[in-house]
Amino acid sequence: MAKEHFERHKQPWKADEVAKLRLLAGKGMGLKAISKALTRSEESTRDKAKKDKIKIAKKR
């Protein structure tokens, strides 16, 4: 499977994106769904969540 290409590569996070990250994580969504909703890579989403101490549910 080819890697997805993100147009927003290395773009800074905006306050509304962080708020949406908190909201979606609070609803129990998984990393893949949150990153898709934010149009960010999973790596970027995971790193931002860790930096801001936002817990993302582990989906199996």
C-alpha positions as CSV (number, residue, x, y, z in Angstrom):
1,M,0.0,0.0,0.0
2,A,1.4,3.4,-1.0
3,K,1.9,6.1,1.6
4,E,-0.8,8.8,1.5
5,H,0.4,12.3,0.4
6,F,-0.6,15.1,2.7
7,E,-0.7,18.6,1.2
8,R,-0.4,20.1,4.7
9,H,3.1,18.6,5.3
10,K,4.9,20.4,8.1
11,Q,2.1,23.0,8.6
12,P,1.7,24.4,12.1
13,W,-1.3,23.3,14.1
14,K,-4.1,25.9,14.5
15,A,-6.1,26.3,17.7
16,D,-9.3,25.0,16.0
17,E,-7.5,21.9,14.9
18,V,-6.2,21.2,18.4
19,A,-9.8,21.8,19.7
20,K,-11.1,19.2,17.2
21,L,-8.4,16.8,18.2
22,R,-9.4,17.1,21.8
23,L,-13.1,16.7,20.9
24,L,-12.6,13.6,18.7
25,A,-10.2,12.0,21.2
26,G,-12.7,12.6,24.0
27,K,-15.3,10.8,22.0
28,G,-13.1,7.7,21.9
29,M,-12.1,7.8,18.2
30,G,-9.0,6.0,17.1
31,L,-5.8,7.6,15.7
32,K,-6.6,6.7,12.1
33,A,-10.1,8.2,12.2
34,I,-8.9,11.4,13.9
35,S,-6.0,11.9,11.5
36,K,-8.3,11.5,8.6
37,A,-10.9,13.9,10.0
38,L,-8.1,16.5,10.6
39,T,-6.4,15.7,7.2
40,R,-3.2,15.2,9.1
41,S,-0.8,12.2,9.1
42,E,-1.2,9.6,11.8
43,E,2.4,10.5,12.9
44,S,1.6,14.2,13.2
45,T,-1.6,13.6,15.0
46,R,0.0,11.2,17.5
47,D,2.9,13.6,18.1
48,K,0.6,16.5,18.7
49,A,-1.6,14.5,21.0
50,K,1.4,13.4,23.0
51,K,2.8,16.9,23.2
52,D,-0.5,18.3,24.4
53,K,-1.2,15.3,26.7
54,I,-4.3,14.3,24.9
55,K,-5.1,10.6,25.3
56,I,-6.2,8.8,22.1
57,A,-8.1,5.5,22.4
58,K,-6.3,2.4,21.1
59,K,-8.4,0.7,18.4
60,R,-7.8,-3.0,17.8
